[in-house]
């Protein structure tokens, strides 16, 4: 049975136009449930079995901020970094993402006009991988998403393009080594 001792410190502040928060955490885990690659595969994906890591630690920091300058402009930022380690061997724990951040701004030129929201998503290169688990180092990436929308009474419509510049990238936690799809367009209609 996995047991852990968690210590977390969170601070935040909120006002009518601003929200800011940050969290630091440390998890000391005894008999951490992890996986081991067996050497077999199914459809090209490695088969894994569970194992316990006697002494593990996961440390991290996350933060977010939101600012509404007016009813016409608001922005948000989120970021996080996590580090996992097998304390007996010093090896990294599997499935721990690298530093990641998102920055977005929403512009509404006039009330009842459509809003426009560019978003930048980035992740650092992941060098701390558990090679024994079949993890491979992942290059960093940076993509831009663009969304727009408008409300019509109780209904709304949103359109967008993800990965606007058709970057080739792979997220560290993706289950295979295949790049994510290129540009992706969508339309979303909702009614309250």
C-alpha positions as CSV (number, residue, x, y, z in Angstrom):
1,X,0.0,0.0,0.0
2,X,1.3,3.4,-1.0
3,X,1.4,6.0,1.8
4,X,2.4,9.6,1.6
5,X,3.1,12.7,3.6
6,X,2.2,15.9,1.8
7,X,3.2,19.4,2.7
8,X,1.6,22.2,0.7
9,X,1.8,26.0,1.0
10,X,-0.6,28.1,-1.0
11,X,-1.0,31.8,-1.2
12,X,-3.4,33.8,-3.2
13,X,-5.1,37.1,-3.5
14,X,-8.3,38.1,-5.3
15,X,-10.0,41.3,-6.1
16,X,-12.7,42.4,-8.5
17,X,-10.3,42.5,-11.4
18,X,-7.3,40.4,-10.3
19,X,-6.7,36.9,-9.0
20,X,-3.2,35.6,-8.2
21,X,-2.2,32.3,-6.6
22,X,0.9,30.2,-6.1
23,X,1.4,26.7,-4.5
24,X,4.5,25.0,-3.4
25,X,4.3,21.3,-2.5
26,X,6.4,18.3,-1.4
27,X,5.1,14.7,-1.3
28,X,7.2,12.1,0.4
29,X,5.9,8.7,-0.6
30,X,6.6,5.3,0.8
31,X,6.0,2.3,-1.5
32,X,5.2,4.6,-4.4
33,X,3.1,2.7,-7.0
34,X,5.0,2.9,-10.3
35,X,5.4,0.8,-13.4
36,X,8.0,-1.4,-15.1
37,X,8.3,-2.1,-18.8
38,X,8.0,-5.9,-19.2
39,X,9.6,-6.1,-22.7
40,X,6.4,-7.1,-24.4
41,X,4.2,-4.8,-26.5
42,X,0.7,-4.5,-27.8
43,X,0.2,-2.5,-31.0
44,X,3.6,-1.1,-30.6
45,X,3.0,0.2,-27.1
46,X,5.0,-1.3,-24.2
47,X,3.3,-3.5,-21.7
48,X,3.9,-2.5,-18.1
49,X,3.5,-4.1,-14.7
50,X,3.2,-2.3,-11.4
51,X,5.9,-2.2,-8.8
52,X,6.6,-0.2,-5.6
53,X,9.4,2.3,-5.2
54,X,10.4,2.2,-1.5
55,X,11.1,5.9,-1.1
56,X,10.0,8.6,-3.5
57,X,9.6,12.3,-3.5
58,X,7.6,14.7,-5.7
59,X,8.2,18.4,-5.4
60,X,6.6,21.2,-7.4
61,X,5.4,24.7,-7.8
62,X,2.3,26.0,-9.7
63,X,1.0,29.5,-10.2
64,X,-1.7,31.4,-11.9
65,X,-2.8,35.0,-12.5
66,X,-5.8,36.6,-14.0
67,X,-6.3,40.3,-14.8
68,X,-9.3,42.0,-16.2
69,X,-8.2,45.5,-17.3
70,X,-11.8,46.3,-18.4
71,X,-14.8,44.6,-19.9
72,X,-12.9,44.7,-23.2
73,X,-9.6,43.1,-22.2
74,X,-8.5,40.3,-19.8
75,X,-5.5,38.0,-19.6
76,X,-4.5,34.9,-17.8
77,X,-1.2,33.1,-17.1
78,X,-0.7,29.6,-15.6
79,X,2.6,27.8,-15.1
80,X,3.9,24.7,-13.3
81,X,7.0,22.7,-12.6
82,X,7.2,19.2,-11.0
83,X,10.2,17.0,-10.1
84,X,9.9,13.4,-9.1
85,X,12.8,11.3,-7.7
86,X,13.4,7.7,-6.5
87,X,15.3,8.7,-3.4
88,X,17.1,5.3,-3.2
89,X,18.6,5.5,-6.6
90,X,18.3,9.2,-7.6
91,X,16.5,8.2,-10.8
92,X,13.6,10.3,-12.0
93,X,10.1,9.0,-11.5
94,X,8.2,8.3,-14.7
95,X,5.3,10.4,-16.1
96,X,6.5,13.7,-14.5
97,X,6.0,16.6,-16.9
98,X,8.6,19.4,-17.5
99,X,8.0,23.1,-16.9
100,X,4.8,24.1,-18.7
101,X,3.1,27.5,-19.2
102,X,0.0,29.0,-20.8
103,X,-0.6,32.7,-21.6
104,X,-3.9,34.0,-23.0
105,X,-5.6,37.3,-23.6
106,X,-9.3,37.9,-24.5
107,X,-10.3,41.0,-26.3
108,X,-13.9,42.1,-26.8
109,X,-13.8,45.3,-28.9
110,X,-17.3,46.4,-27.8
111,X,-20.2,45.0,-25.7
112,X,-22.2,42.4,-27.7
113,X,-19.3,42.1,-30.2
114,X,-17.5,38.8,-30.7
115,X,-14.5,38.1,-28.4
116,X,-11.1,37.1,-29.7
117,X,-8.6,35.0,-27.7
118,X,-5.0,34.2,-28.7
119,X,-3.3,31.6,-26.5
120,X,0.3,30.6,-26.3
121,X,1.2,27.2,-24.8
122,X,4.8,26.1,-24.1
123,X,6.7,23.3,-22.4
124,X,10.4,23.0,-21.7
125,X,12.4,20.1,-22.9
126,X,12.0,17.1,-20.7
127,X,15.4,15.7,-19.9
128,X,14.5,14.0,-16.6
129,X,13.0,10.8,-17.9
130,X,13.0,7.2,-16.6
131,X,14.7,5.4,-19.4
132,X,14.1,2.1,-17.6
133,X,10.4,2.7,-18.1
134,X,10.8,3.3,-21.8
135,X,10.4,7.1,-21.5
136,X,12.3,9.2,-24.1
137,X,13.4,12.7,-23.7
138,X,10.9,15.1,-25.2
139,X,11.8,18.3,-27.0
140,X,10.3,21.6,-25.8
141,X,7.5,23.1,-27.8
142,X,5.6,26.3,-28.3
143,X,2.2,26.5,-30.0
144,X,-0.4,29.2,-30.6
145,X,-4.1,28.6,-30.5
146,X,-6.7,31.2,-31.6
147,X,-10.4,31.2,-30.6
148,X,-13.3,33.6,-31.1
149,X,-16.9,33.5,-30.0
150,X,-20.1,35.4,-29.3
151,X,-23.1,35.0,-27.1
152,X,-26.7,35.3,-28.4
153,X,-29.0,35.4,-25.4
154,X,-28.8,32.0,-23.8
155,X,-26.8,30.5,-26.7
156,X,-23.2,30.9,-27.7
157,X,-20.9,30.0,-30.5
158,X,-17.1,29.6,-30.5
159,X,-14.8,28.8,-33.3
160,X,-11.1,28.3,-33.2
161,X,-7.9,26.9,-34.6
162,X,-5.5,24.9,-32.3
163,X,-1.8,24.8,-33.3
164,X,-2.3,27.8,-35.6
165,X,1.2,27.6,-37.1
166,X,1.1,23.8,-37.6
167,X,4.0,23.1,-35.3
168,X,5.2,19.5,-34.9
169,X,5.4,18.6,-31.2
170,X,4.8,15.9,-28.7
171,X,3.7,16.3,-25.1
172,X,5.8,14.4,-22.5
173,X,2.8,12.5,-21.2
174,X,1.5,11.4,-24.6
175,X,1.4,7.5,-24.6
176,X,3.4,7.1,-27.8
177,X,6.2,8.8,-29.6
178,X,3.9,10.1,-32.4
179,X,3.6,13.8,-32.9
180,X,0.3,15.5,-32.0
181,X,-2.0,16.4,-34.9
182,X,-1.2,19.6,-36.8
183,X,-3.8,22.4,-37.1
184,X,-7.2,21.5,-35.7
185,X,-10.2,23.7,-36.4
186,X,-13.4,23.5,-34.4
187,X,-16.9,25.0,-34.0
188,X,-18.8,24.8,-30.7
189,X,-22.4,25.8,-30.2
190,X,-23.9,25.8,-26.7
191,X,-27.3,26.7,-25.2
192,X,-27.9,27.4,-21.6
